[in-house]
């Protein structure tokens, strides 16, 4: 059974309480464009705006997809989800960095001192971030769509992944 696409609308009432309205939709993936989905979501948002007393502050479109059959078929044993590769990248014309956090870092990508090995798979990922993915029309950028220019720093961290807990118990800085 296919997963529905979700139009999710953020709402705020007159006293500042936040809420969410989710609408599940189907569409023809063979002919529909991203622009078309955004237009449809905006139109449905207009219908919600007419019904709610709250202000609609924005929306997202979540398009679930099936995993690529070329990806690994099972998780690698004995690696915790908390073992995380954390990389910070410089942003064009900014003093800030953009973090990219990849959970469940493979043990084989960590050296004996506990630092990530910046060759092989990690180097390929970083090249895609900094030089382009090679995928037509796709570029990895900051959350404000600015170019990432260089790797600023990196670490193997251990982060709790349970809800409401983001404690860091160990950090090894490269």
N, C-alpha and C positions, 0 to 999 in steps of 0.2 A: 504494500500500500504506500503510495507516495506521501511525503510530508507536505503539509500546506505551507504556503508562503504566509508570513505574518506581517501585517501592517500594525505597528505598535505606536500609539499616540501618548505623549506625555501631557498630563493635565495639571493645573494648579488652581485651587479654588480661591475665593476672596480673602480667606484668612491665611493662605500660604500652605495649605495641605496639598501634597502631591499625590497624584494617582496615575494609573495607566489604563488605557483601553486597547485591547488587542482584537484585531479582526483577522480571521483566517480566510485566505483567498486561494482560488485556483486560477491558472492562466495557461496559455499555450506557450510553452517554453521554446518551441521551434520558431515562433514568429514574434514574440514579445521582446522588447528591448528594455534596458535599464531605465532609459528615459520614459518609456511607456509605463513601467511599473511605478516610477516616482510620480508621474502624472495621475495614475489611477489612485495611488495612495493619497495624494493631495485632494482629489475629488471626494474620496471616502472621508477624509479628514473634515471636509466642508460639511458633510452630512452629520458627522459626530459633533462638530461645533454647533450645529443648529439644535441638537438634542441636549447637550450638556450646558450647565450653568458655569462650568469651569472654563478657564482659558486654555486652549490647546497651545502648548509652547514649542512643540516640535514632533517629529515622527521619525521612525526608522523602518526600513524594509529588510526583513530577515528571509533570505532564500536558502532553505536547507538543501543540501546536495549530498549525493552518495559519495562514499570514499572512492578514491582512485584504486583500481585493482592492482596497480603497480606498487602500491605502498605495502609495507610489511603486513603479514596476515595475523600476527600475534605480537603482543608486547614482549620485550626482552626481559627475561626473568632477573630478579634480584636487583632491580634499579627502582628507587623510590621516586614517586611523582615530585616530592619535595626537592630533589636534587636538580637545581636549576642553572642554566646558562643565562647570565645577565650581562648584556652588552649595552653600552651607552655610545651613541653616535653623535658627533658634532652636527649642528644644523647651520645651513647657510645664513650668514649675517645675524647670528644669535649667540649669546653667551650660554644658552641652555643646551641640554643634550636630550636626545630621544632614546628612551630605554626600549629594548626588545628583550623579552623574557621568554625563554623556551624551557618548559618543565621537563622533567624526567631525562636529564642529560645522560647520554650513554657513558658508562664507566671507561670505555676505550678512548673517549675523547678528553680524558682528564689525566694529566701527567702525575708522576709520583709525588710531587710537592703539592698536589691538589689544585693546580691551575688548569684552565682549559687549553687544549692543544689547538693552536690556531692554524692548522694545516688541514688538508683533506676536506671533510664535510663542513667544518666550521668555516674554513677559508672560502669554500664554494658559496656558502650562505652569505658571508660578508661581501663577497664580490657581487652577488646579486643585489644586495642592499646598496652598495656604493657605485657600482658600474652599470647596473641595469639587469633586469631579470632575463632578458632575451625573449620574453613573452610580449608579443605585440600589444601595445596600448597599456601595459602594466608597468608601474614603477613603484618601488617601496619608498615611502616618504615619511616625514614627521606627521603627527596627528593634525597639524595645521597645513599640511601639503607643502612643506618646504623640503628642499633637497638635503639629504644626509651626505656629509662630505668626507668624514673620516671616523675611524673607530677611536673613541675617546678613552675608554677603559672597559675592562671586562672582569668577570669574577664567576666562580662557582658558588652559589648560595644554596642554603637549605631553608625553604619557606614552607610553612604550614599551608595546606591547601583547603582546609575545612572552612566553612562559612564563618565569617566574623573573626577569624584568626589569621593574622598576617605576620606572626612572629618570625623573626630571622634568628636562627640558632647558631649559624656558623657562616662566616664569610672568608673566602680566600681570594685576595686581590692579586690580579696579574700585573 
